[in-house]
Amino acid sequence: MYELAKIPLNNEQSLVLAHKRTMKLGELAGLSLVAQTSFATAVSEVSRDAIQDGVDASLTLGINPEPESECGIVAKINDRRHLIIRQKNPHIDSARHLVDTFTISTSEMGSEVQLGVRFPAGLCFNDAPIEWWKKQFTTEPTESPSDEIKRKNSQLQELAERLRTSEKKYQALTDSLPLMIFTAAIDGKLLYANDWLKKYTGHSVASLNETNWATVIHDDDAAIWWSNWAETPSNGNTFRAEVRIKHAEADVYIWHLATVKALRDEKGVLFWSGFLVDVQAQKMVDRTLKDNLELMETKQKLEKYQHELKLNIGELNRSNQELAEFAYVASHDLQEPLRKIQSFGTVLVEQFRNELSPPAQDLVQRMHQAAERMHVLIKDILTYSRLNTQHQAFRPIDLNVLVQEVLGDLEVNIGEKKARIGVEPLPSLYGNPLQLRQLFQNLLSNALKFSAPDRSLQIHIFAREVTIFDIPTPVRNREPAYLAISVEDNGIGFDERYHNRIFQLFQRLHGKDQYAGTGIGLTICKKVAEMHGGTIAAQSHPGQGATFTVYLPQRVAV
């Protein structure tokens, strides 16, 4: 340590001189006025304690120029007492927090307190400036304590006025900007907020601190917001985060970009300074651009799929057309050999019965029955194939007349079953008369075929208007309104687990020995309904009859 000045501490006048010399030392060291004042205050506090009991004490001022000793200014207060090191001393405790280094030592000569403040970064001194400093202390004019106090008070008043003016300018500037500007303590508690922040959120500084911003920050963003406050001091000086802030007047959350900077000194963070910028429009633009890009990619994929689907549908239609034509030709060509088989069987039974043995007669009879079943099957296949190969224009049809004609065709069968059939008034519509005749003939034939042996058969035919939401099965082309035409019976019914199966080609729920048929009738009904823009569904329970309902769009109604 290089000694610059030594001041005896024995009265209040020496205390004033010690404060003055300490301020001068801080000024020569290039410290700020605040740092000068802090150092002088700390020295004064310890010096006041040293002269309190009027014992001989002294203050030595100097510098430590060596880097390894932490270059800076030093003040030593020597006191022959040991009371200076007592545990509870407000003067000592106050001084300890105002300087960079503070040590207390004792010896036979008494106590010594050393206070130090480091030079500004990178600054150390050699012998030439030290001699110049000594000269400054010896040539400095004296000043009375009262004059010095007046001068210091004047300086403090001037500084306070400058500070008030600066604060007013800062507030006027921040209030004029359409940004939320604030300063906050280390823990995030607001110290200052401009008018825009208070108007936007509808909360005062005190209210925001009380709720910890919970009423204005979106719940999903609060964790990110406060984690940045906690992590930034150790990771850097600035953090940025996108958070949603609630607009008090509109009562909606708006995206903002928060930029918060930590202001530090050598000891750590002093306070935070930050601002919030509305980025809602930018977020919407970014979202729109992203959505447009995704929409464009989806559109390209959809166009590709539509092209592939169109090719597949064309290929499928061509294949179905060829298959239908093949079924039609094959079924038609099978008619001739089948008629010969039936004719030859009839000749054998009628003309050569006596010449055939009983087993041969049984074989011929069975052959004749099989040929008859084949005839019915080929006839049904031809009927089904004609639905695809023979397209006829629709024309107005009175369903009341059409159903009566079908009942006339089935008169013999109805009489054998002693069936009672009730037909409510039916609508007129545009359609293919041949196809619709096949549809009702198959539905009524099924009702007659699957009658219950223990009760009289009753069949009820009726129609009603429904919407698309009343239809239990999918419709290819959705229409808002439909006609529901039902054929209801009290026959043997079936398990609804097989609802979809009964409309498939060649599917049967009963053996051929129980009920005759090829399994094509209901498939034809479904095909006819679909060719008229509708569909067909069934409701049933075993032993409780069945209801088959054809759903046709009302646009086909006359």
Secondary structure as GFF3:
##gff-version 3
##sequence-region A 1 558
A	DSSP	beta_strand	2	9	.	.	.	ID=ss1
A	DSSP	alpha_helix	12	28	.	.	.	ID=ss2
A	DSSP	alpha_helix	33	50	.	.	.	ID=ss3
A	DSSP	beta_strand	57	64	.	.	.	ID=ss4
A	DSSP	three_ten_helix	67	69	.	.	.	ID=ss5
A	DSSP	beta_strand	72	79	.	.	.	ID=ss6
A	DSSP	three_ten_helix	83	85	.	.	.	ID=ss7
A	DSSP	alpha_helix	90	96	.	.	.	ID=ss8
A	DSSP	beta_strand	101	107	.	.	.	ID=ss9
A	DSSP	beta_strand	110	118	.	.	.	ID=ss10
A	DSSP	alpha_helix	127	139	.	.	.	ID=ss11
A	DSSP	alpha_helix	145	176	.	.	.	ID=ss12
A	DSSP	beta_strand	180	184	.	.	.	ID=ss13
A	DSSP	beta_strand	190	193	.	.	.	ID=ss14
A	DSSP	alpha_helix	195	201	.	.	.	ID=ss15
A	DSSP	alpha_helix	205	211	.	.	.	ID=ss16
A	DSSP	alpha_helix	219	235	.	.	.	ID=ss17
A	DSSP	beta_strand	238	247	.	.	.	ID=ss18
A	DSSP	beta_strand	252	265	.	.	.	ID=ss19
A	DSSP	beta_strand	268	278	.	.	.	ID=ss20
A	DSSP	alpha_helix	280	351	.	.	.	ID=ss21
A	DSSP	alpha_helix	358	389	.	.	.	ID=ss22
A	DSSP	beta_strand	395	398	.	.	.	ID=ss23
A	DSSP	alpha_helix	399	409	.	.	.	ID=ss24
A	DSSP	alpha_helix	411	417	.	.	.	ID=ss25
A	DSSP	beta_strand	420	423	.	.	.	ID=ss26
A	DSSP	beta_strand	428	431	.	.	.	ID=ss27
A	DSSP	alpha_helix	433	449	.	.	.	ID=ss28
A	DSSP	beta_strand	458	467	.	.	.	ID=ss29
A	DSSP	three_ten_helix	468	470	.	.	.	ID=ss30
A	DSSP	beta_strand	481	489	.	.	.	ID=ss31
A	DSSP	three_ten_helix	496	498	.	.	.	ID=ss32
A	DSSP	three_ten_helix	501	503	.	.	.	ID=ss33
A	DSSP	alpha_helix	521	531	.	.	.	ID=ss34
A	DSSP	beta_strand	535	540	.	.	.	ID=ss35
A	DSSP	beta_strand	546	553	.	.	.	ID=ss36
A	DSSP	three_ten_helix	554	556	.	.	.	ID=ss37
###
